[in-house]
Amino acid sequence: MVCLCCIHIVKMEVEKAGCTPIAIDFGIVKVKEDLTDKVLDEISKKLQKYGLGLINTFKSIIVEKIKTIVIRYIHSADILP
């Protein structure tokens, strides 16, 4: 997730799946419930319609975190080189 619109879409789809989001940030969603594979698959399919997806491998998570840090830096930098 790289924008506020993406966060809104993810929140909406997680709630539609019957889950209660506790925290949503760029690339991370924490929910109150334990998620079954069926619910994760349902959320994944819905997110794909928006060009978004779930990441669940360690390598993908690290890459996503790096992208998020770079994006936040660019948005907060006063002057880019």
KAURMO-V944046 format. One record per residue. N is the residue number from 1. PHI is phi in radians with two decimals (NA if undefined). Layout:
n=N phi=PHI
n=N phi=PHI
This chain:
n=1 phi=NA
n=2 phi=-2.16
n=3 phi=-2.62
n=4 phi=-1.12
n=5 phi=-1.10
n=6 phi=-1.08
n=7 phi=-1.08
n=8 phi=-1.09
n=9 phi=-1.10
n=10 phi=-1.08
n=11 phi=-1.02
n=12 phi=-1.08
n=13 phi=-1.25
n=14 phi=-1.13
n=15 phi=-1.17
n=16 phi=-1.07
n=17 phi=-1.38
n=18 phi=1.55
n=19 phi=-1.83
n=20 phi=-1.90
n=21 phi=-1.20
n=22 phi=-1.63
n=23 phi=-2.58
n=24 phi=-2.30
n=25 phi=-2.43
n=26 phi=-1.05
n=27 phi=1.50
n=28 phi=-2.38
n=29 phi=-2.31
n=30 phi=-1.98
n=31 phi=-2.11
n=32 phi=-1.24
n=33 phi=-1.51
n=34 phi=-1.42
n=35 phi=-1.63
n=36 phi=-1.48
n=37 phi=-1.07
n=38 phi=-1.12
n=39 phi=-1.17
n=40 phi=-1.05
n=41 phi=-1.14
n=42 phi=-1.10
n=43 phi=-1.11
n=44 phi=-1.04
n=45 phi=-1.10
n=46 phi=-1.19
n=47 phi=-1.20
n=48 phi=-1.08
n=49 phi=-1.11
n=50 phi=-1.78
n=51 phi=1.39
n=52 phi=-1.91
n=53 phi=-2.83
n=54 phi=-1.54
n=55 phi=-2.05
n=56 phi=-2.47
n=57 phi=-1.73
n=58 phi=-1.01
n=59 phi=-1.08
n=60 phi=-1.12
n=61 phi=-1.15
n=62 phi=-1.09
n=63 phi=-1.05
n=64 phi=-1.11
n=65 phi=-1.12
n=66 phi=-1.11
n=67 phi=-1.04
n=68 phi=-1.10
n=69 phi=-1.09
n=70 phi=-1.12
n=71 phi=-1.10
n=72 phi=-1.10
n=73 phi=-1.10
n=74 phi=-1.09
n=75 phi=-1.24
n=76 phi=-1.76
n=77 phi=-1.27
n=78 phi=-1.29
n=79 phi=-2.31
n=80 phi=-1.57
n=81 phi=-1.14
